[in-house]
Amino acid sequence: MTLKPDIQVYEVFARQRRKDPLAHVGTVTAPNDDLAAAYARSIYNEEPWIEMRVIARKNLIAALDLEEV
């Protein structure tokens, strides 16, 4: 999938209870961080989340990459 230069893919993480770890719940595409957060809240609102985070995919840091081993 080719995106316009100003559109980024964001990974969405959320949790329902404080004791739960953040879990990956999906992705959104947006031109900026604010819209990515708004899209994530709107799209993934089927659960009673207490926390939701989005991060641009380009900002994820690889801790392990099997293709590099």
Secondary structure by P-SEA (a helix, b strand, c coil): ccccccbbbbbbbbbcccccccccccccccccaaaaaaaaaaaaccccccbbbbbcccccccccccccc
